[in-house]
Amino acid sequence: MDSVLAVGVFAACTLFVAGYTVLVRGWWRTRVGLAMGLRDIVIALALVPQVLHAAIGVTLAVAWFHWYWRASLLALGLVTVWRFWVIWQMQRRGAVPLSRSD
């Protein structure tokens, strides 16, 4: 079941980035676009070992898989902090309302 979940999340993240690229050409040129797309890219990259295991049976006991996974999770944390900073900057300038009543 974990493999199915990993493949599903991987597919959803990959399809989101593909769809976002079709709908918003050049999204990577802005901080907001990067904040939207980069998170899903990093999540998909973090799931590559599990997807490879589910698809072709690659063993996950190899040491570099563990380091790759740890680096991916660290990258996800950094992207999340950066995404928070981008949204906070936008709210400070008044570009994004702080609540529904704003």
Secondary structure, 3 states (H helix, E strand, C coil): CHHHHHHHHHHHHHHHHHHHHHHCCCHHHCHHHHHHHHHHHHHHHHCHHHHHHHHHCCCCCCHHHHHHHHHHHHHHHHHHHHHHHHHHHHHHHCCCCCCCCC
